[in-house]
Amino acid sequence: MSQELYDKYPSFYRRYKDPTNRLHVAYDSWLRGMSSRDDAPFIPIEFDLDCCPEQSVYVPKLDSREINPIISDALYYLGVDIKMSRLLGAFAYRRLLNQFKEQPTSSDDPTPLSERLVKNQQEGKNTLVVTSHFDFPELGYFKGLRLRVKKDRHNVRKSGILLNKLMTRQSFNGKKLIDHFISHSNIYFSYPISASAEKHGVANIANSLGNALFYLSLKPDLKKGGLEMDAALTGKQIIAKKNEDNEVDHYEIPEVVPSSAKLIEGFDKIIGATLIMSPITKRWEMEIGELLDIKELLETDSSSEIVDSIYGNIAKSVEKFTGKEVVYSKMVPEIGKLAIEQSDQNGQWGNSFFVEKIVKQKV
């Protein structure tokens, strides 16, 4: 393990040492369970800090790196077209591109969404893009559509995606999962609190320290402005619930905890999007919500209420595209505003009070 990684966060390392090994013991158990499923899309990879330093808790962010920086823009975008056509199908890709090009910013602003997103980055505004997470690849597909329509090659250093640290231990289509994103985006790592993480023994120290370091790596990028980051605030995919005949009865959107919802408060704008392969039409379907002003909404609504609204619209889209009921348990009605405020005081950026405590230290 390189001492250089520890030297970036000396006070953290002096006090909390390095829980990376403990974390990956839990990940070994977690990955064994995931890979045993018949429909598992990812292949586990070994824990090896020499070849995969991003597996360390002390690596909260990877900077984007363009694979072929010397090629012309024309060839670059042609490469994006070829890859996206292969993944989505040529006809579906062109249809979705045209749909995104025609998407207005909101009901009050007819400006094409792509133009507004470009302008927001030029003005230094930070935008959070929340996807439905019906299936994992949609994060990359929706990001690829925006990259192509916005012609955003020059902005990859202002593009971000939030991934679970567990994904540093997985590959997809024969390539490390993170390598599918690194040429087009910065990668930030978070540690979602979930029943699965608890079941497999992910240590609280690793979750809390990792989320604190994520916050510290994100904060200066938000301060610079112009960041456009993709995230699935649920932390995991929409769940298909089957009946006794093993047929899908309905879908459930995993719960979003209020402390995770607080992530949006560091951003200026937010938008929700659904992109799924519809079992009804047998083709890719997309629905994009309105681009909302977070600062304006926070004058009357809590971060939890804003996120509830985003996922409420996503639930309606998934219902339309699948023909099945979608269950989303809102945060606000279930626990009430007082409980939300108390939870927010006891945790930030997706974890417990421990995160808030340790990020206050000098780094």
Contacts in CASP RR format, 6 or more apart in sequence:
PFRMAT RR
TARGET T0000
AUTHOR 0000-0000-0000
METHOD contacts of the structure
MODEL  1
MSQELYDKYPSFYRRYKDPTNRLHVAYDSWLRGMSSRDDAPFIPIEFDLD
CCPEQSVYVPKLDSREINPIISDALYYLGVDIKMSRLLGAFAYRRLLNQF
KEQPTSSDDPTPLSERLVKNQQEGKNTLVVTSHFDFPELGYFKGLRLRVK
KDRHNVRKSGILLNKLMTRQSFNGKKLIDHFISHSNIYFSYPISASAEKH
GVANIANSLGNALFYLSLKPDLKKGGLEMDAALTGKQIIAKKNEDNEVDH
YEIPEVVPSSAKLIEGFDKIIGATLIMSPITKRWEMEIGELLDIKELLET
DSSSEIVDSIYGNIAKSVEKFTGKEVVYSKMVPEIGKLAIEQSDQNGQWG
NSFFVEKIVKQKV
1 18 0 8 1.000
1 20 0 8 1.000
1 49 0 8 1.000
1 56 0 8 1.000
2 53 0 8 1.000
5 53 0 8 1.000
5 56 0 8 1.000
5 58 0 8 1.000
5 59 0 8 1.000
6 13 0 8 1.000
6 18 0 8 1.000
6 58 0 8 1.000
8 58 0 8 1.000
8 363 0 8 1.000
9 58 0 8 1.000
9 213 0 8 1.000
9 216 0 8 1.000
9 363 0 8 1.000
10 363 0 8 1.000
11 361 0 8 1.000
11 362 0 8 1.000
11 363 0 8 1.000
12 58 0 8 1.000
12 209 0 8 1.000
12 212 0 8 1.000
12 213 0 8 1.000
12 358 0 8 1.000
12 361 0 8 1.000
12 363 0 8 1.000
13 58 0 8 1.000
15 358 0 8 1.000
15 361 0 8 1.000
16 205 0 8 1.000
16 209 0 8 1.000
16 358 0 8 1.000
18 56 0 8 1.000
18 57 0 8 1.000
18 58 0 8 1.000
19 57 0 8 1.000
19 203 0 8 1.000
19 205 0 8 1.000
19 206 0 8 1.000
19 209 0 8 1.000
20 49 0 8 1.000
20 55 0 8 1.000
20 56 0 8 1.000
20 57 0 8 1.000
20 58 0 8 1.000
20 206 0 8 1.000
22 203 0 8 1.000
22 205 0 8 1.000
22 206 0 8 1.000
23 57 0 8 1.000
23 165 0 8 1.000
23 202 0 8 1.000
23 203 0 8 1.000
23 206 0 8 1.000
24 47 0 8 1.000
24 55 0 8 1.000
24 169 0 8 1.000
26 197 0 8 1.000
26 200 0 8 1.000
26 201 0 8 1.000
26 202 0 8 1.000
26 203 0 8 1.000
26 206 0 8 1.000
27 47 0 8 1.000
27 166 0 8 1.000
27 169 0 8 1.000
27 200 0 8 1.000
27 202 0 8 1.000
28 47 0 8 1.000
29 200 0 8 1.000
29 201 0 8 1.000
30 166 0 8 1.000
30 196 0 8 1.000
30 197 0 8 1.000
30 200 0 8 1.000
30 202 0 8 1.000
31 44 0 8 1.000
31 166 0 8 1.000
31 169 0 8 1.000
31 170 0 8 1.000
32 44 0 8 1.000
34 40 0 8 1.000
34 42 0 8 1.000
34 44 0 8 1.000
35 42 0 8 1.000
35 43 0 8 1.000
35 44 0 8 1.000
41 135 0 8 1.000
41 136 0 8 1.000
41 137 0 8 1.000
41 172 0 8 1.000
42 136 0 8 1.000
42 167 0 8 1.000
42 170 0 8 1.000
42 171 0 8 1.000
42 172 0 8 1.000
42 177 0 8 1.000
43 170 0 8 1.000
43 171 0 8 1.000
43 172 0 8 1.000
43 174 0 8 1.000
44 169 0 8 1.000
44 170 0 8 1.000
44 171 0 8 1.000
45 52 0 8 1.000
45 169 0 8 1.000
45 170 0 8 1.000
45 171 0 8 1.000
45 176 0 8 1.000
46 169 0 8 1.000
47 55 0 8 1.000
47 169 0 8 1.000
48 55 0 8 1.000
49 55 0 8 1.000
49 56 0 8 1.000
52 168 0 8 1.000
52 176 0 8 1.000
53 59 0 8 1.000
54 62 0 8 1.000
54 168 0 8 1.000
54 178 0 8 1.000
54 187 0 8 1.000
54 189 0 8 1.000
55 165 0 8 1.000
55 168 0 8 1.000
55 169 0 8 1.000
57 165 0 8 1.000
57 206 0 8 1.000
57 209 0 8 1.000
57 210 0 8 1.000
57 213 0 8 1.000
58 213 0 8 1.000
59 189 0 8 1.000
60 188 0 8 1.000
60 189 0 8 1.000
60 210 0 8 1.000
60 213 0 8 1.000
60 214 0 8 1.000
60 216 0 8 1.000
60 217 0 8 1.000
61 186 0 8 1.000
61 187 0 8 1.000
61 188 0 8 1.000
61 189 0 8 1.000
61 214 0 8 1.000
61 217 0 8 1.000
61 218 0 8 1.000
62 178 0 8 1.000
62 182 0 8 1.000
62 186 0 8 1.000
62 187 0 8 1.000
63 157 0 8 1.000
63 186 0 8 1.000
64 156 0 8 1.000
64 157 0 8 1.000
64 159 0 8 1.000
64 160 0 8 1.000
64 182 0 8 1.000
64 183 0 8 1.000
64 184 0 8 1.000
64 185 0 8 1.000
64 186 0 8 1.000
64 187 0 8 1.000
65 182 0 8 1.000
65 183 0 8 1.000
66 153 0 8 1.000
66 156 0 8 1.000
66 183 0 8 1.000
67 183 0 8 1.000
68 76 0 8 1.000
73 151 0 8 1.000
73 153 0 8 1.000
76 153 0 8 1.000
77 148 0 8 1.000
77 151 0 8 1.000
77 153 0 8 1.000
80 144 0 8 1.000
80 147 0 8 1.000
80 148 0 8 1.000
81 93 0 8 1.000
81 148 0 8 1.000
84 93 0 8 1.000
84 141 0 8 1.000
84 144 0 8 1.000
84 145 0 8 1.000
84 148 0 8 1.000
85 93 0 8 1.000
87 93 0 8 1.000
87 137 0 8 1.000
87 141 0 8 1.000
88 96 0 8 1.000
88 141 0 8 1.000
88 284 0 8 1.000
92 283 0 8 1.000
92 284 0 8 1.000
95 284 0 8 1.000
96 145 0 8 1.000
96 275 0 8 1.000
96 284 0 8 1.000
96 286 0 8 1.000
97 145 0 8 1.000
97 148 0 8 1.000
97 149 0 8 1.000
99 286 0 8 1.000
100 113 0 8 1.000
100 114 0 8 1.000
100 145 0 8 1.000
100 146 0 8 1.000
100 149 0 8 1.000
100 286 0 8 1.000
100 288 0 8 1.000
101 112 0 8 1.000
101 114 0 8 1.000
101 149 0 8 1.000
102 112 0 8 1.000
103 112 0 8 1.000
103 113 0 8 1.000
103 114 0 8 1.000
103 288 0 8 1.000
104 110 0 8 1.000
104 111 0 8 1.000
104 112 0 8 1.000
104 113 0 8 1.000
105 111 0 8 1.000
105 112 0 8 1.000
105 113 0 8 1.000
105 116 0 8 1.000
105 290 0 8 1.000
105 291 0 8 1.000
106 290 0 8 1.000
106 291 0 8 1.000
106 292 0 8 1.000
107 290 0 8 1.000
109 116 0 8 1.000
109 291 0 8 1.000
113 271 0 8 1.000
113 288 0 8 1.000
113 291 0 8 1.000
114 146 0 8 1.000
114 149 0 8 1.000
114 150 0 8 1.000
116 291 0 8 1.000
117 127 0 8 1.000
117 146 0 8 1.000
117 150 0 8 1.000
117 228 0 8 1.000
117 291 0 8 1.000
118 150 0 8 1.000
118 152 0 8 1.000
120 127 0 8 1.000
120 226 0 8 1.000
120 228 0 8 1.000
120 268 0 8 1.000
120 269 0 8 1.000
121 127 0 8 1.000
121 155 0 8 1.000
121 158 0 8 1.000
121 226 0 8 1.000
121 228 0 8 1.000
123 226 0 8 1.000
124 224 0 8 1.000
124 225 0 8 1.000
124 226 0 8 1.000
125 225 0 8 1.000
125 226 0 8 1.000
125 268 0 8 1.000
125 269 0 8 1.000
126 222 0 8 1.000
126 225 0 8 1.000
126 226 0 8 1.000
126 227 0 8 1.000
126 228 0 8 1.000
126 229 0 8 1.000
126 266 0 8 1.000
126 267 0 8 1.000
126 268 0 8 1.000
126 269 0 8 1.000
127 226 0 8 1.000
127 227 0 8 1.000
127 228 0 8 1.000
127 229 0 8 1.000
127 267 0 8 1.000
127 268 0 8 1.000
127 269 0 8 1.000
127 270 0 8 1.000
127 271 0 8 1.000
127 291 0 8 1.000
128 229 0 8 1.000
128 231 0 8 1.000
128 263 0 8 1.000
128 264 0 8 1.000
128 267 0 8 1.000
128 269 0 8 1.000
128 270 0 8 1.000
128 271 0 8 1.000
128 294 0 8 1.000
129 142 0 8 1.000
129 143 0 8 1.000
129 146 0 8 1.000
129 228 0 8 1.000
129 229 0 8 1.000
129 230 0 8 1.000
129 231 0 8 1.000
129 270 0 8 1.000
129 271 0 8 1.000
129 272 0 8 1.000
129 273 0 8 1.000
130 231 0 8 1.000
130 232 0 8 1.000
130 233 0 8 1.000
130 270 0 8 1.000
130 271 0 8 1.000
130 272 0 8 1.000
130 273 0 8 1.000
130 307 0 8 1.000
130 310 0 8 1.000
130 311 0 8 1.000
130 314 0 8 1.000
131 138 0 8 1.000
131 139 0 8 1.000
131 142 0 8 1.000
131 230 0 8 1.000
131 231 0 8 1.000
131 232 0 8 1.000
131 272 0 8 1.000
131 273 0 8 1.000
131 274 0 8 1.000
131 275 0 8 1.000
132 138 0 8 1.000
132 232 0 8 1.000
132 238 0 8 1.000
132 253 0 8 1.000
132 272 0 8 1.000
132 273 0 8 1.000
132 274 0 8 1.000
132 275 0 8 1.000
132 276 0 8 1.000
132 314 0 8 1.000
132 317 0 8 1.000
132 318 0 8 1.000
133 139 0 8 1.000
133 232 0 8 1.000
133 234 0 8 1.000
133 235 0 8 1.000
133 236 0 8 1.000
133 237 0 8 1.000
133 238 0 8 1.000
134 237 0 8 1.000
134 238 0 8 1.000
134 274 0 8 1.000
134 275 0 8 1.000
134 276 0 8 1.000
134 318 0 8 1.000
135 237 0 8 1.000
135 276 0 8 1.000
135 277 0 8 1.000
136 237 0 8 1.000
137 172 0 8 1.000
138 275 0 8 1.000
138 276 0 8 1.000
139 161 0 8 1.000
139 230 0 8 1.000
139 232 0 8 1.000
140 161 0 8 1.000
140 180 0 8 1.000
140 181 0 8 1.000
140 230 0 8 1.000
141 275 0 8 1.000
141 284 0 8 1.000
142 230 0 8 1.000
142 273 0 8 1.000
142 275 0 8 1.000
142 286 0 8 1.000
143 159 0 8 1.000
143 161 0 8 1.000
143 181 0 8 1.000
143 184 0 8 1.000
143 185 0 8 1.000
143 230 0 8 1.000
144 184 0 8 1.000
146 152 0 8 1.000
146 228 0 8 1.000
147 153 0 8 1.000
147 159 0 8 1.000
147 184 0 8 1.000
152 159 0 8 1.000
155 228 0 8 1.000
156 183 0 8 1.000
156 184 0 8 1.000
156 185 0 8 1.000
156 186 0 8 1.000
157 186 0 8 1.000
158 224 0 8 1.000
158 225 0 8 1.000
158 226 0 8 1.000
158 227 0 8 1.000
158 228 0 8 1.000
159 184 0 8 1.000
159 185 0 8 1.000
159 186 0 8 1.000
159 227 0 8 1.000
159 228 0 8 1.000
159 229 0 8 1.000
160 185 0 8 1.000
160 186 0 8 1.000
160 187 0 8 1.000
160 188 0 8 1.000
160 227 0 8 1.000
160 228 0 8 1.000
160 229 0 8 1.000
160 230 0 8 1.000
161 181 0 8 1.000
161 185 0 8 1.000
161 186 0 8 1.000
161 187 0 8 1.000
161 188 0 8 1.000
161 229 0 8 1.000
161 230 0 8 1.000
161 231 0 8 1.000
162 188 0 8 1.000
162 189 0 8 1.000
162 190 0 8 1.000
162 229 0 8 1.000
162 230 0 8 1.000
162 231 0 8 1.000
162 232 0 8 1.000
163 177 0 8 1.000
163 178 0 8 1.000
163 181 0 8 1.000
163 187 0 8 1.000
163 188 0 8 1.000
163 189 0 8 1.000
163 190 0 8 1.000
164 189 0 8 1.000
164 190 0 8 1.000
164 191 0 8 1.000
164 192 0 8 1.000
164 235 0 8 1.000
165 189 0 8 1.000
165 190 0 8 1.000
165 191 0 8 1.000
165 210 0 8 1.000
167 177 0 8 1.000
167 178 0 8 1.000
168 177 0 8 1.000
168 178 0 8 1.000
168 189 0 8 1.000
170 176 0 8 1.000
170 177 0 8 1.000
171 177 0 8 1.000
172 180 0 8 1.000
173 180 0 8 1.000
178 187 0 8 1.000
181 187 0 8 1.000
185 230 0 8 1.000
186 221 0 8 1.000
188 214 0 8 1.000
188 217 0 8 1.000
188 218 0 8 1.000
188 229 0 8 1.000
189 210 0 8 1.000
189 214 0 8 1.000
190 210 0 8 1.000
190 211 0 8 1.000
190 214 0 8 1.000
190 349 0 8 1.000
190 350 0 8 1.000
191 197 0 8 1.000
191 202 0 8 1.000
191 206 0 8 1.000
191 207 0 8 1.000
191 210 0 8 1.000
191 211 0 8 1.000
191 214 0 8 1.000
191 350 0 8 1.000
191 351 0 8 1.000
192 235 0 8 1.000
192 236 0 8 1.000
192 260 0 8 1.000
192 350 0 8 1.000
193 207 0 8 1.000
193 257 0 8 1.000
193 350 0 8 1.000
193 351 0 8 1.000
193 352 0 8 1.000
194 235 0 8 1.000
194 236 0 8 1.000
194 254 0 8 1.000
196 236 0 8 1.000
197 207 0 8 1.000
204 352 0 8 1.000
204 354 0 8 1.000
205 354 0 8 1.000
207 351 0 8 1.000
208 351 0 8 1.000
208 352 0 8 1.000
208 354 0 8 1.000
208 355 0 8 1.000
208 358 0 8 1.000
209 358 0 8 1.000
211 349 0 8 1.000
211 350 0 8 1.000
211 351 0 8 1.000
211 355 0 8 1.000
212 349 0 8 1.000
212 351 0 8 1.000
212 355 0 8 1.000
212 358 0 8 1.000
212 359 0 8 1.000
214 349 0 8 1.000
215 348 0 8 1.000
215 349 0 8 1.000
215 355 0 8 1.000
215 359 0 8 1.000
216 359 0 8 1.000
216 363 0 8 1.000
221 227 0 8 1.000
222 266 0 8 1.000
222 267 0 8 1.000
227 267 0 8 1.000
229 267 0 8 1.000
231 263 0 8 1.000
233 256 0 8 1.000
233 260 0 8 1.000
233 261 0 8 1.000
233 263 0 8 1.000
233 307 0 8 1.000
233 311 0 8 1.000
234 253 0 8 1.000
234 254 0 8 1.000
234 255 0 8 1.000
234 256 0 8 1.000
234 311 0 8 1.000
235 254 0 8 1.000
235 260 0 8 1.000
236 254 0 8 1.000
237 254 0 8 1.000
238 251 0 8 1.000
238 252 0 8 1.000
238 253 0 8 1.000
238 254 0 8 1.000
238 318 0 8 1.000
238 326 0 8 1.000
239 251 0 8 1.000
239 252 0 8 1.000
239 253 0 8 1.000
239 254 0 8 1.000
240 248 0 8 1.000
240 251 0 8 1.000
241 248 0 8 1.000
241 249 0 8 1.000
241 250 0 8 1.000
241 251 0 8 1.000
241 252 0 8 1.000
242 248 0 8 1.000
242 249 0 8 1.000
243 249 0 8 1.000
248 322 0 8 1.000
248 324 0 8 1.000
249 324 0 8 1.000
249 325 0 8 1.000
250 324 0 8 1.000
250 325 0 8 1.000
250 326 0 8 1.000
250 327 0 8 1.000
251 318 0 8 1.000
251 322 0 8 1.000
251 324 0 8 1.000
251 325 0 8 1.000
251 326 0 8 1.000
251 327 0 8 1.000
252 326 0 8 1.000
252 327 0 8 1.000
252 328 0 8 1.000
253 311 0 8 1.000
253 314 0 8 1.000
253 315 0 8 1.000
253 318 0 8 1.000
253 326 0 8 1.000
253 327 0 8 1.000
253 328 0 8 1.000
253 329 0 8 1.000
255 329 0 8 1.000
255 331 0 8 1.000
256 304 0 8 1.000
256 307 0 8 1.000
256 311 0 8 1.000
256 331 0 8 1.000
257 331 0 8 1.000
257 343 0 8 1.000
257 350 0 8 1.000
258 303 0 8 1.000
258 304 0 8 1.000
258 331 0 8 1.000
258 335 0 8 1.000
258 340 0 8 1.000
258 343 0 8 1.000
258 344 0 8 1.000
259 343 0 8 1.000
259 344 0 8 1.000
259 346 0 8 1.000
259 347 0 8 1.000
259 348 0 8 1.000
259 349 0 8 1.000
259 350 0 8 1.000
259 351 0 8 1.000
259 352 0 8 1.000
260 349 0 8 1.000
260 350 0 8 1.000
261 302 0 8 1.000
261 303 0 8 1.000
261 304 0 8 1.000
261 306 0 8 1.000
261 307 0 8 1.000
261 331 0 8 1.000
262 303 0 8 1.000
262 344 0 8 1.000
262 347 0 8 1.000
262 348 0 8 1.000
262 349 0 8 1.000
262 350 0 8 1.000
263 303 0 8 1.000
263 349 0 8 1.000
263 350 0 8 1.000
264 270 0 8 1.000
264 294 0 8 1.000
264 303 0 8 1.000
264 306 0 8 1.000
264 307 0 8 1.000
265 294 0 8 1.000
265 298 0 8 1.000
265 303 0 8 1.000
266 294 0 8 1.000
267 294 0 8 1.000
268 293 0 8 1.000
268 294 0 8 1.000
268 295 0 8 1.000
269 291 0 8 1.000
269 292 0 8 1.000
269 293 0 8 1.000
269 294 0 8 1.000
270 291 0 8 1.000
270 292 0 8 1.000
270 294 0 8 1.000
270 306 0 8 1.000
270 310 0 8 1.000
271 288 0 8 1.000
271 289 0 8 1.000
271 290 0 8 1.000
271 291 0 8 1.000
271 292 0 8 1.000
272 288 0 8 1.000
272 289 0 8 1.000
272 310 0 8 1.000
272 313 0 8 1.000
272 314 0 8 1.000
273 286 0 8 1.000
273 287 0 8 1.000
273 288 0 8 1.000
273 289 0 8 1.000
273 314 0 8 1.000
274 285 0 8 1.000
274 286 0 8 1.000
274 287 0 8 1.000
274 288 0 8 1.000
274 314 0 8 1.000
274 317 0 8 1.000
274 318 0 8 1.000
274 321 0 8 1.000
275 284 0 8 1.000
275 285 0 8 1.000
275 286 0 8 1.000
276 284 0 8 1.000
276 285 0 8 1.000
276 318 0 8 1.000
276 321 0 8 1.000
276 322 0 8 1.000
277 283 0 8 1.000
277 284 0 8 1.000
277 285 0 8 1.000
278 284 0 8 1.000
278 285 0 8 1.000
278 321 0 8 1.000
278 322 0 8 1.000
279 322 0 8 1.000
279 323 0 8 1.000
280 321 0 8 1.000
280 322 0 8 1.000
280 323 0 8 1.000
281 321 0 8 1.000
285 321 0 8 1.000
287 317 0 8 1.000
287 320 0 8 1.000
287 321 0 8 1.000
289 313 0 8 1.000
292 306 0 8 1.000
294 306 0 8 1.000
297 306 0 8 1.000
298 306 0 8 1.000
301 309 0 8 1.000
302 332 0 8 1.000
302 337 0 8 1.000
302 340 0 8 1.000
302 341 0 8 1.000
303 344 0 8 1.000
304 331 0 8 1.000
304 332 0 8 1.000
304 340 0 8 1.000
305 331 0 8 1.000
305 332 0 8 1.000
307 331 0 8 1.000
308 330 0 8 1.000
308 331 0 8 1.000
308 332 0 8 1.000
311 328 0 8 1.000
311 330 0 8 1.000
312 328 0 8 1.000
312 330 0 8 1.000
314 328 0 8 1.000
315 326 0 8 1.000
315 327 0 8 1.000
315 328 0 8 1.000
316 326 0 8 1.000
318 324 0 8 1.000
318 326 0 8 1.000
319 325 0 8 1.000
319 326 0 8 1.000
331 340 0 8 1.000
332 340 0 8 1.000
335 343 0 8 1.000
346 352 0 8 1.000
346 353 0 8 1.000
346 356 0 8 1.000
347 353 0 8 1.000
347 355 0 8 1.000
347 356 0 8 1.000
348 355 0 8 1.000
348 356 0 8 1.000
348 359 0 8 1.000
349 355 0 8 1.000
END
